[in-house]
Amino acid sequence: MDTKQHSEAAPPKVLTIAGSDSGGAAGLQADLRTWAVLGAYGMSVVTAVTAQNSVSVERVQYMSPEFVADQLDAVLSDYGAAAIKTGFIGQAELILVIGGKLQLYGCQKIVVDPVLVTHRGQPMFADAVRVHYVLALLPIAYLITPNVMETAVLLNTSVPDPTDLSRLAQLAQELHRLGARNVLLKGGRDGEDVVDIFFDGRTTHELRSPHIETENTHGAGDTLSAAVCVALARGERLDTAVYLAHQFTHQAIQNGAQWQLGAGHGPVFPVIGER
């Protein structure tokens, strides 16, 4: 065993506030897997524990608001975090607790991944959850990363045509007006390209990648927002962080595109470089 003192800098500290996916594809498992690959020190605050697999979510057990608050206090009062992401929250009371604690500790680089629909695009929660996202999380979000369906839920509007990129750009601007400083709206389509719309409060940018024909995209949103977190924690500019995360997630989808790990919707698999 080498007992010499090492001079390498400590890894960036990043925190996920999310649910546990027993199938391992999404949630805090996807976040921690991404951070391990990218060389960050990942920490977690658990909002819920799920019984799920590639086919369905069988049951969700939520943590109490008091216990979520205790987890946040324990981590942020000692380690702190260079960047933070939220994932599955699911209850209005938890959103209020999380928003309050993040403000109390002066957290700045907050990426809000608003998990509001199933992977089939179906809304999961009562309207109170949407309202509390808008009131408690969007105003403190440095970046919000909804997909097309989640954008419709947040804005309480009809689901837009993903091929109407000008409409998606308008909706990204509407989310900005609701309080989010920056918006990455995922899941647009233009021919054979997948197009994510990035609005930085002034300019709209399109991030394009070739569409990959696969059902194995479970955890893609978590992987993307987690990768943005790492880049921000390392001091990258947001536009660079978003670009790097976009490319990283595209590769993660490609890595698992042909797998059949279970009977249904498979995971993405992040690694550095080509497999």
Sequence and secondary structure as in RCSB ss.txt:
>XXXX:A:sequence
MDTKQHSEAAPPKVLTIAGSDSGGAAGLQADLRTWAVLGAYGMSVVTAVTAQNSVSVERVQYMSPEFVADQLDAV
LSDYGAAAIKTGFIGQAELILVIGGKLQLYGCQKIVVDPVLVTHRGQPMFADAVRVHYVLALLPIAYLITPNVME
TAVLLNTSVPDPTDLSRLAQLAQELHRLGARNVLLKGGRDGEDVVDIFFDGRTTHELRSPHIETENTHGAGDTLS
AAVCVALARGERLDTAVYLAHQFTHQAIQNGAQWQLGAGHGPVFPVIGER
>XXXX:A:secstr
   S        EEEEEEEE TTSSSHHHHHHHHHHHTT EEEEEEEEEEEE SS EEEEEE  HHHHHHHHHHH
HHHT  SEEEE     HHHHHHHHHHHHHTT   EEE    B TTS B S HHHHHHIIIIIGGG SEE  BHHH
HHHHHTS    TT HHHHHHHHHHHHHHT SSEEEEEEEETTEEEEEEE SS EEEEEEE    S  BTHHHHHH
HHHHHHHHTT  HHHHHHHHHHHHHHHHHHHTT  SSSS  B    SS  
